[in-house]
Amino acid sequence: FKVIPIFSPSQEEYDTTVEQLIMLNFKYPLYIDTFRDFGRLNDCIPEDRRFHCFLINGEGKPVFIGNPIASEALKTVFLKALRDISR
């Protein structure tokens, strides 16, 4: 599977976000949504940050919502969802 983070910083947060990614030596593909289109085009995503991580299947539909590193229970559910879409 591919993990592609999408960062949608406000104009005020943009420089800090880029600086932090550089300091972390982030070497993976990512999107920086400078115009914050992702949130605007996906208005079903709630403001609550707990729901800002999700796994989508091959058709682009979410099959898991939540941050799998937040708890062991979420990690277990995430790994099951990952196995299910890998079949």
Secondary structure, DSSP 4 states (H G I P E B T S, - for coil): -----EE---HHHHHHHHHHHHHTT--S--EE-TT-HHHHHTTTS-S-GGGS-EEE-TTS-EEEES-TTS-HHHHHHHHHHHHHHH-
